[in-house]
Structures are given as structure tokens and as C-alpha cells.
Amino acid sequence: MTSRDTIPLPLAVHLAMYVVIGLFCAFAGPLNLIEPVKIIPNGALFLAVCGVAWGYVFGVFMGRREAVMIGWGLSGFCFGIAAWLWGRGDMRLAALLVVVGLYGFAVLFRYGRWVLGLADRR
């Protein structure tokens, strides 16, 4: 067994954050599909976020090169949403998204090449 057979703990925590985000959106999306007024602004958006979050996690597990770029984009997207929420006055959720974005940048900076090394092993 080599060190490539297991996922490092910081990367596993990073991926677990996106799994939890996807689980929340998978639950909230269908609940918002019940009311016809909220189908487009909320329900479809929650289901799209669920798909992107889980697609990113499975892409990293498969060692796809595109998943690293999606991870950088998702971390930047967290900062954009945090800035929007800060402007609306929801500072607690904005702070949480800033932490998720910073942790994502740090983990991808440290383990991005490791994920790409998984792609070269095939």
C-alpha cells in the first residue's frame, strides 16, 4: 500500500464540506419545487448547486484534471456569494462562506498536484 491509496485528511475534510453542501441542496431543492412561485429562483438553483458540488467531489475522487479547476472556481464563487451576503447584512453566513473559500484555496494549493498525480497513474 502506497501513500497514494488514501486521501489526505485536509483534502477529505474539504470534500466532506462539499458533500454536506450537496446534501443540504438535495433536500432543499425538492422542498422548494412544491410551491410554484419558488420553482425557478430557489428549487432549480438548489438542485444545480447540488449537482455541481457532488460532481466536483466525484471528479476529485476519479482524479480528473477538470475537477481541480472547478474547485478553484467554486472557492472563488464562495467569496462572491459571501460578498453579496455581506452587502445584504447576513454576516454569519458570509463569514462561513469566506472560511469555506479560504480552506478550499489552501487545500487546492497544497493538494492540487496530488489530485493531478492520480490522473497520471492510469
C-alpha positions as CSV (number, residue, x, y, z in Angstrom):
1,M,0.0,0.0,0.0
2,T,1.4,3.4,-1.0
3,S,0.6,6.8,0.2
4,R,-1.5,7.4,-2.9
5,D,-4.1,4.8,-1.8
6,T,-5.6,7.1,0.8
7,I,-6.8,10.7,0.6
8,P,-5.0,13.1,2.9
9,L,-7.2,14.4,5.8
10,P,-7.3,18.1,4.8
11,L,-8.5,17.1,1.3
12,A,-11.0,14.7,2.8
13,V,-12.4,17.5,5.0
14,H,-12.6,19.8,2.0
15,L,-14.5,17.2,0.0
16,A,-16.8,16.5,3.0
17,M,-17.8,20.2,3.1
18,Y,-19.0,20.0,-0.5
19,V,-20.8,16.7,0.2
20,V,-22.7,18.4,3.1
21,I,-23.5,21.4,0.9
22,G,-24.8,19.0,-1.8
23,L,-26.9,17.1,0.8
24,F,-28.5,20.3,2.0
25,C,-29.3,21.4,-1.5
26,A,-30.6,18.0,-2.4
27,F,-33.0,18.3,0.5
28,A,-33.9,21.9,0.0
29,G,-34.3,21.7,-3.8
30,P,-37.4,19.4,-3.9
31,L,-39.0,21.2,-1.0
32,N,-38.9,24.4,-3.0
33,L,-40.3,22.7,-6.0
34,I,-43.6,22.3,-4.2
35,E,-44.5,26.0,-4.3
36,P,-45.0,27.2,-7.9
37,V,-43.6,30.6,-7.2
38,K,-40.3,29.3,-5.9
39,I,-39.5,26.7,-8.6
40,I,-37.2,28.8,-10.7
41,P,-35.5,31.1,-8.2
42,N,-34.9,28.6,-5.5
43,G,-35.7,25.0,-6.4
44,A,-33.8,24.8,-9.6
45,L,-30.8,26.7,-8.1
46,F,-30.6,24.4,-5.2
47,L,-30.6,21.3,-7.4
48,A,-28.0,22.9,-9.7
49,V,-25.7,23.6,-6.7
50,C,-26.2,20.0,-5.5
51,G,-25.1,18.7,-8.9
52,V,-22.1,20.9,-9.1
53,A,-20.9,20.1,-5.6
54,W,-21.3,16.3,-6.0
55,G,-19.8,16.4,-9.4
56,Y,-16.8,18.2,-8.1
57,V,-16.3,15.6,-5.3
58,F,-16.7,12.6,-7.6
59,G,-14.3,14.3,-10.1
60,V,-11.6,14.6,-7.5
61,F,-12.1,11.0,-6.4
62,M,-11.7,10.0,-10.1
63,G,-8.6,12.1,-10.4
64,R,-10.0,14.3,-13.2
65,R,-7.9,17.3,-14.2
66,E,-11.0,19.4,-14.7
67,A,-12.1,18.9,-11.1
68,V,-9.1,20.9,-9.8
69,M,-10.1,23.9,-11.9
70,I,-13.8,23.5,-10.8
71,G,-12.5,23.5,-7.2
72,W,-10.7,26.8,-7.8
73,G,-13.8,28.2,-9.3
74,L,-16.1,27.0,-6.5
75,S,-13.7,28.6,-3.9
76,G,-13.9,31.9,-5.8
77,F,-17.6,31.6,-6.1
78,C,-17.9,31.2,-2.3
79,F,-16.1,34.6,-2.0
80,G,-18.5,36.2,-4.5
81,I,-21.6,34.9,-2.7
82,A,-20.1,35.9,0.7
83,A,-19.6,39.5,-0.6
84,W,-23.2,39.5,-1.8
85,L,-24.5,38.2,1.5
86,W,-22.3,40.7,3.4
87,G,-24.0,43.5,1.5
88,R,-27.4,42.2,2.4
89,G,-26.5,42.1,6.1
90,D,-26.2,38.3,6.6
91,M,-22.7,38.4,8.1
92,R,-22.7,35.0,9.8
93,L,-23.3,33.1,6.5
94,A,-20.9,35.4,4.7
95,A,-18.2,34.6,7.2
96,L,-18.9,30.8,6.8
97,L,-18.6,31.1,3.1
98,V,-15.3,33.0,3.4
99,V,-13.9,30.2,5.6
100,V,-15.1,27.6,3.1
101,G,-13.5,29.5,0.2
102,L,-10.2,30.1,2.1
103,Y,-10.0,26.5,3.1
104,G,-10.7,25.4,-0.5
105,F,-7.9,27.6,-1.8
106,A,-5.5,26.4,0.8
107,V,-6.3,22.7,0.2
108,L,-6.2,23.0,-3.6
109,F,-2.9,24.9,-3.4
110,R,-1.4,22.1,-1.3
111,Y,-3.1,19.0,-2.9
112,G,-3.9,20.1,-6.4
113,R,-0.8,18.4,-7.8
114,W,-1.6,15.3,-5.8
115,V,-5.0,15.0,-7.4
116,L,-3.4,15.5,-10.8
117,G,-0.9,12.8,-9.9
118,L,-3.9,10.5,-9.5
119,A,-4.8,11.3,-13.2
120,D,-1.3,10.4,-14.3
121,R,-1.4,7.0,-12.6
122,R,-3.8,5.5,-15.0
